[in-house]
């Protein structure tokens, strides 16, 4: 079977697509991945052996000037026309889209040629691009059991989970260290609210026998190192975490944003967390609420994430390690996403 996978935009879309591509190749299928220029090098570095690469001329439409919006829509329109021609010759048997505007032209072309199409939504609230192309897909696969904003349609909805890298699967369900270890991570660009609140909150704790791993922006590393040292707090401040799976498994509590990849990685390993959604991103708020609903963590709006609130919460959690252990067990969700998605596509 020939399977075309459409992805792009960010690593959150790309890495799950690459994991599924690898599984499909193992099962003997021929796979092509298409992506936009923003992630071209990322795909080239990580593409599984035997997978072909194609590119899409596309960019995001939202939060731009009218001129840039028109240009972005024009790119998508041109790419859709080119993919209609391309699919006339390549004739894929299935198309799998992992969201983002780079998937829109591919899904539309598949619709024109009546190619069975599968769409994956990584967040607990459906994104704009995915909502737009839902009219053209047979099956919507989701990262979370419940997804808000899905339009009423005849599209079949299946909960598969979100694929994660093998290093997270290898440590799934590992027990807590119970050594009062806190991980703070704001993602690749850091999060200023975490830098402002967390160090102050830790410094105000009753018991400072806590080890902090704090990932931040490069320009903030030295300042945070000095603050932790001045307050006699054991801390490792760094701008990039090379082995996130190992870092998460060695944490008893995580404080961070709530992008889909972050939340599912926490669920795969089984780690309690305080999640502070990016205040302009409804997707992150939905992800955090889904995680907290299972009892594995706490979702707190950025407006309520204050030093006083966090100090009280950290005192409560680290003074009751049994509660952290219970939260970790509730956070744990078995991740069979790669196999389930591959099963759906090849059914």
Buried (B, 14 or more C-beta within 10 A) or exposed (E): EBBBBBBBBBBBBBBBBBBBBBBBBEBEBBBBBBBBEBBEEBBEEBBBEEBEEBBBBBBBBEEEEEEEBEBBBEBBBEBBBBBBEBBEEEEBBBBBBBBBBBBBBBBBBBBBEEBBBBBBBBBBBBBBBBBBBBEBBBBBBBBBEBBBBBEEEEBEBBBBBBBBBEBBBEBBEBEBEEEBBBBBBBBEEBBEBBBBBBBBBBBBBEEBEBBBBBBBBEEBBEEBBEBBEEBEBEBBBBEEBEEBBBBBBBBBBBBBBBBBBBBBBBBBBBBBBBBBBBEEBBBBBBBBBBBBBBEBBBBBEBEEBBBEBBBBBBBEBBEEBEEBBBBBBBBBBEBEBBBBBBBBBBE
